[in-house]
Amino acid sequence: MIGWIIGGILVIVLIALVLWLVGIYNRFQSLKNSSEATLGGQIRVAMKKRLDMINQLLGAVQSYASFEKETLEKVTKMRSGVGAAGPGDLNEIEAESRSILGRLFAVVESYPDLKTARWSLN
């Protein structure tokens, strides 16, 4: 009879130990899943910020390319119009060229290290 009691106590202790170990394992799995979800969320946020910054950079580059194209077209148009222009037209061309040159100087002063600039102001 004492053997049955000791055996029963051992079985209960063994079951409690197994349940405790299963609880610890489940807790570790829960923490692992939680950390993976948090890390994945942080990566998504970082990637979204990076893509937003790339979009902003592309917008700036496109606007600068548009400005450069517009300026080149205006200068080319003025150069071709100088030969056929009369005295009154030359004043208009000079005023427009001063305006373009002023805008160009403003851009160069704002962004002195532009790498796509193909002209020299020196």
Residue, then its C-alpha position, 0 to 999 in steps of 0.5 A: m500500500i505504501g508503494w502505491i502511494i509513493g508511486g502515485i506521488l511520483v506519477i503526479v510529480l512527473i505529470a506536474l514536471v512535464l506540464w511545467l516543461v510544456g508551459i515553458y516551451n510554449r512561453f518560449q515559442s510565444l516570445k519567439n513569434s512575438s519577436e519575429a512579428t515585431l522585427g518584421g514590422q520594424i523592417r516594413v516601417a524602415m522599408k516604407k521610409r526608404l521607399d518614400m525617400i526614394n520617391q522624394l529623390l526621384g521627384a527632385v531629380q525629375s523637377y531638376a531635369s525638367f528645369e534643365k531641359e526647359t532652360l536648354e530649349k529657351v537658350t537654343k530658341m534665343r540663339s536661333g532667333v538672334g540672327a533673324a531678330g530686328p533691333g526691337d527684338l534684340n531688347e526682348i531677347e536680352a531681357e529674356s536671357r538676363s531672366i534665364l541667367g538670373r534663374l540659373f545663378a539662383v539654382v547654382e547658388s542654392y545647389p553649388d555641387l550639382k553634378t549634372a550641370r554641363w555648363s561653366l559659369n566661370 
